[in-house]
Amino acid sequence: MSEGKRRISGQDLKPTVWIGKQGCTGTVVEEIVQQLKKRGCIKVKWLQNTEIDPEELASRADAELVETRGRTAVLKRKRS
C-alpha cells in the first residue's frame, strides 16, 4: 500500500482520550473533536464501570468509528 492509503490500525495508536466515571460529557466530546482536528485519528478508552456506546460517541463527535475492541474505540475524522 502507498503511504497515503495506509490502513488505520488501533494497535499503532496510544489512547489519547480517557473517559472516566462521569461518562461522555460535552467536555469529553469537545476534546475528541479537537484531537481529531489535530491528529485525524485517535484512540479512546473508558473505565470498566462506565457505559459508552461507541457509535453514539462517534456521532456526537462527527467522526467515523473505525474499530471497537472491549472498552477501546478508534475514531477518525470524517472527510468533508
ChimeraX attribute file (.defattr): number of C-alpha atoms within 10 A of each C-alpha:
attribute: neighborCount
match mode: 1-to-1
recipient: residues
	/A:1	6
	/A:2	6
	/A:3	6
	/A:4	6
	/A:5	7
	/A:6	8
	/A:7	9
	/A:8	14
	/A:9	12
	/A:10	20
	/A:11	8
	/A:12	7
	/A:13	13
	/A:14	11
	/A:15	14
	/A:16	12
	/A:17	16
	/A:18	15
	/A:19	19
	/A:20	15
	/A:21	11
	/A:22	10
	/A:23	15
	/A:24	19
	/A:25	11
	/A:26	11
	/A:27	9
	/A:28	18
	/A:29	19
	/A:30	13
	/A:31	15
	/A:32	28
	/A:33	20
	/A:34	13
	/A:35	17
	/A:36	20
	/A:37	12
	/A:38	11
	/A:39	10
	/A:40	15
	/A:41	22
	/A:42	22
	/A:43	24
	/A:44	21
	/A:45	20
	/A:46	20
	/A:47	15
	/A:48	12
	/A:49	9
	/A:50	14
	/A:51	14
	/A:52	17
	/A:53	12
	/A:54	20
	/A:55	17
	/A:56	13
	/A:57	20
	/A:58	22
	/A:59	13
	/A:60	15
	/A:61	22
	/A:62	17
	/A:63	22
	/A:64	18
	/A:65	19
	/A:66	19
	/A:67	16
	/A:68	16
	/A:69	9
	/A:70	8
	/A:71	16
	/A:72	18
	/A:73	22
	/A:74	24
	/A:75	27
	/A:76	24
	/A:77	22
	/A:78	14
	/A:79	7
	/A:80	3
